[in-house]
Structures are given as structure tokens and as C-alpha cells.
Amino acid sequence: MQIEVLKSKIHRVTVTECDLNYIGSITIDENLIDAANMIAGEKVQVVNINNGERLETYIINGKKNSGEITLNGPAARKVQKGDKIIIISYATMSMEKAKVYNPILVFPDENNFIAQ
């Protein structure tokens, strides 16, 4: 049996921009993507802490060390600049692997940077 489990999460980042006229996706600072073991093109769930909205989209690399979190295209209707969001990725694995898997949890500061 295969199950879907939490792979990684970027917790409580601040939306820096919304671009309704972009094709779609979420642009994330490359440092955050790397820290969360995510990759460009990966499907993610975005949860808006401010209004409870949930959506699925895919990742686009943002400029490294920029703190950028931009919701693009239709997703821009579900968030506003300044909203706090959680970005979640999932993985499918066997029940046995899931029991021992440790997800990666990233907790950036208020400017979307990781404490060094």
C-alpha cells in the first residue's frame, strides 16, 4: 500500500507580491526551496493563514536571498501581499517508509529568511 504523507513544509512565510497577470504558480526564494528539499515544478499546497484559503500550484525558483514569495495567476486572487501562508509538499511512499520518514520543516523569520 502507498500513502501520501507530509514531505516538507515552509511555515508562516509572508507573501511579498501577487501577480494576477502571470501564467500561474508560486515563486519562492531559492534558499527556502533548497532548505525545504523542494524543487522547481513541484506541486505544492498553499494554505493562507489570514483567510483560510487552500490552493494547489507548482513552484518557480525565485531569486536567491530575496525573501520573495509571490503568488501568480489565479492564485493571486486567494492571497494578498502581507498574508502569512504555509507551503506544503507531499510524497507518496510505502506505509513502512512513512512510519520512519521525518519531514523537513522550515520556519523562516518575519522577512522570509532562515536564521543562520
Secondary structure, DSSP 4 states (H G I P E B T S, - for coil): -EEEEEEEEEEEEEP-EEETTSSSEEEEEHHHHHHTT--TT-EEEEEETTT--EEEEEEEEEPTTS--EEEEGGGGGS--TT-EEEEEEEEEEEHHHHHH---EEE---TTS----
